[in-house]
Structures are given as C-alpha cells and as structure tokens.
Amino acid sequence: MPQIPEKIHELTVGQLSARSGAAVSALHFYEAKGLIGSRRTSGNQRRYSRDTLRRVAFIRAAQRVGIPLATVRDALAQLPEERTPTHEDWARLSAAWRTELDERIKQLGRLRDHLSDCIGCGCLSLQNCVLSNPDDVFGERLTGSRLMPERKDG
C-alpha cells in the first residue's frame, strides 16, 4: 500500500483510491452523493483532505454490512462540523443499525425457509407466494395470479 508523506495534507483522487481501496469511480459517486467532499484546484482537479481516508473506510465498512448509502450519509451529516467519524461514532451508529440488520436477517431466514415451497409451485403468483408477495400484501386486495402480466390472445 503506498504511503503518503506526513507533509502532504491533501490527496489526489488517485492517491485516495490507492490508499482506501475504493475505485476512482466509487469515490466520484460518494462525492456526488454527499458522502465525501473535495476542493478544486485552479486546474479543476479534485483534492481531498487526509481525513477523507477515514471517512471512506467508514462508508465501505457500513456498505459491507448492508447499510444503505442514504443512511450512511444521514449519519455522517449528524457529526459535528462534518468531522471524521471516530471509533465512538462507529460504536454508537452500529448499535443503532443493529436492529435494522437483525430484522433483515430474520426476513432472509424466512425467505430461505420458504424457498423450496415456491420452487414446487413454479408460478410465483399464488395469492400466498412468499417470494413475489411477501406477507401476502397483495392478497388483501387481489386473489389468484393477477400479479402476472395478462396474456392477450389473438
């Protein structure tokens, strides 16, 4: 991993990419979504402060556990003066996200347990289908295979 001399306080997008492991396109995407920021040089090149490395690490760790980027952006926006997240910030935020992740794990477990039922029917449109109609949401309004596109004979 390339080292950045201590006297360098700003990074190019290439340096940030090399150090963080995030693709340049991902860094541009994060910036467009308001997750990280940069300044522009007189030649219109991006320059990132060194602490952006920690912010990118925070974003990527949250993504790896399935936290949506919008949720990460909201969390980062709550930090005082847009500072870099600390270990304490991660502990607080991850505790709050734990409930959401636990619920997703339960949902995935239910889907896994019902997967073989759907393979047996093959149509994925029964009024109680757990894949195309979780928790029978459509069954409250419709019955049968109305979720499938209607065929036009002729």
C-alpha positions in Angstrom: 0.0 0.0 0.0 1.5 3.3 -1.0 2.5 5.6 1.9 1.6 9.3 1.9 4.3 11.5 3.4 3.1 13.3 6.6 3.8 16.7 5.0 1.1 16.1 2.3 -2.2 17.2 3.6 -4.3 16.7 0.5 -4.7 13.7 -1.8 -5.5 13.4 -5.4 -8.3 11.1 -6.3 -5.7 8.5 -7.5 -3.9 8.6 -4.1 -7.2 8.4 -2.2 -8.2 5.4 -4.4 -4.9 3.6 -3.9 -4.9 4.1 -0.1 -8.6 3.4 0.5 -9.0 0.5 -1.9 -12.1 2.2 -3.4 -12.2 2.7 -7.2 -11.9 6.2 -8.5 -15.5 5.9 -9.9 -16.7 4.9 -6.4 -15.0 8.0 -4.9 -16.7 10.2 -7.5 -20.0 8.5 -6.7 -19.5 9.1 -3.0 -18.8 12.7 -3.6 -21.8 13.1 -5.9 -24.0 11.6 -3.1 -22.6 14.0 -0.5 -20.7 11.4 1.5 -17.2 12.9 1.0 -16.1 16.3 -0.2 -13.2 17.8 -2.1 -11.9 21.1 -3.2 -10.9 22.0 -6.7 -7.5 23.3 -7.7 -7.1 26.2 -10.2 -6.8 23.4 -12.8 -10.1 22.0 -11.7 -8.6 18.9 -10.2 -10.1 17.3 -7.0 -8.1 17.4 -3.8 -9.2 15.5 -0.7 -8.1 16.2 2.8 -6.2 13.3 4.5 -9.1 12.6 6.9 -11.2 11.6 3.9 -9.4 8.2 4.1 -11.1 7.5 7.4 -14.5 8.7 6.1 -14.1 6.3 3.1 -13.2 3.5 5.4 -16.3 4.2 7.4 -18.5 4.3 4.3 -17.1 1.0 3.0 -17.4 -0.8 6.4 -21.1 0.3 6.5 -21.7 -0.9 3.0 -20.1 -4.3 3.7 -22.7 -4.9 6.5 -25.6 -3.8 4.2 -26.3 -0.2 5.4 -27.7 1.9 2.6 -25.7 4.8 1.5 -28.5 7.2 2.2 -28.4 6.0 5.9 -24.6 6.5 5.9 -24.9 10.0 4.5 -27.5 10.9 7.2 -25.2 9.5 9.9 -22.2 11.5 8.6 -24.3 14.7 8.4 -25.0 14.4 12.1 -21.4 14.6 13.1 -20.3 18.0 14.4 -18.7 20.2 11.7 -18.6 17.3 9.3 -15.7 15.8 11.2 -14.2 12.4 10.5 -16.0 9.5 12.3 -14.3 8.2 15.3 -14.4 4.7 17.0 -17.0 6.0 19.3 -19.1 7.3 16.4 -18.9 3.8 14.8 -19.9 2.1 18.1 -23.0 4.4 18.5 -24.1 4.2 14.9 -23.5 0.4 14.6 -25.6 -0.2 17.7 -28.5 1.8 16.2 -28.1 -0.1 12.9 -28.0 -3.5 14.6 -31.8 -3.6 15.0 -32.3 -3.0 11.3 -29.7 -5.7 10.4 -31.4 -8.1 12.8 -34.7 -7.6 11.1 -33.2 -8.1 7.6 -31.6 -11.3 8.9 -35.0 -12.6 10.1 -36.5 -11.7 6.7 -33.8 -13.5 4.8 -34.2 -16.6 7.1 -38.0 -16.6 6.3 -37.3 -16.4 2.6 -34.7 -19.2 2.8 -37.2 -21.4 4.7 -40.0 -20.8 2.2 -37.8 -21.1 -1.0 -38.5 -24.8 -1.5 -42.3 -24.1 -1.3 -42.1 -21.7 -4.2 -39.9 -24.0 -6.3 -42.6 -26.6 -6.0 -45.4 -24.4 -7.5 -43.2 -22.7 -10.1 -45.6 -19.9 -10.9 -44.5 -17.3 -8.2 -48.0 -15.8 -8.4 -50.1 -17.7 -5.9 -52.1 -15.5 -3.6 -49.8 -16.5 -0.7 -46.5 -16.7 -2.6 -43.7 -15.7 -0.1 -41.3 -14.6 -2.9 -43.4 -12.4 -5.1 -45.9 -11.4 -2.4 -44.2 -11.3 1.0 -46.6 -11.3 3.9 -49.5 -11.7 1.4 -49.7 -7.9 0.9 -51.4 -8.3 -2.5 -53.7 -11.0 -1.1 -55.5 -8.3 0.9 -56.6 -6.6 -2.4 -56.5 -9.4 -5.1 -56.7 -13.1 -5.4 -55.1 -15.6 -7.8 -52.5 -14.8 -10.4 -53.2 -11.2 -11.1 -49.6 -10.2 -10.3 -48.6 -11.9 -13.6 -48.9 -9.9 -16.8 -52.2 -10.6 -18.5 -51.9 -12.6 -21.8 -53.7 -11.2 -24.8 -54.9 -14.0 -27.1 -55.4 -13.2 -30.7 
